[in-house]
């Protein structure tokens, strides 16, 4: 099954609630190597934390574009990994090994593959 691991980091307003130090590049390099060598990584990238654009369309059909994340949250998505593992337990194990889990959170989402065998 495919799972998306969303690596969340604190937003500027909630930084005091998480450890002052964040994961190092080296920690992510080690994690990247581990998931690649295990053959479970399908994709993954860091996301630019300094910008975001949100688009929504409501009843009038007019497109509204807002700079920054739309939701008021305590955390922001800093990156993701798309993995293919046998089950949720395996996905949770990989999420726990991700350096982001020690300094923020890693949200695990099941990928729904409609119409695919």
C-alpha positions, 0 to 999 in steps of 0.5 A: 500500500502507498502512504504519504508521510507529511513532515510537519514543522512548527509555525513561527507562532508555535515554535516555543512548543517544539525543541529549539534545534531542528533536524539536521541535513545529515539526519535526513540524508541518513533517513533518505538512504535507509528508505531508498535502500529498503526499496520503499521510497517512491518520492519525497521532497522538502517544501519551501517554508517561506512561501505558499499560495492558496487557491479557493473557489466558492459559490460565485465561481470566482478564484480567490488567491491568498498568499500563505497557507489558508488554515491557521495552524500550529504546524506547517508542512515542511516536506513529504515522503511517498512510500510503498509498504505492506501495511499501516504498521510499516508506514508508522515505523518509517514515520517514527524513524523520520528525523522530523518526528523528533522535532515536529510531527509526521502525519501518515495518510493512506493513498487511495488508488481508485481504479488501479489493481 
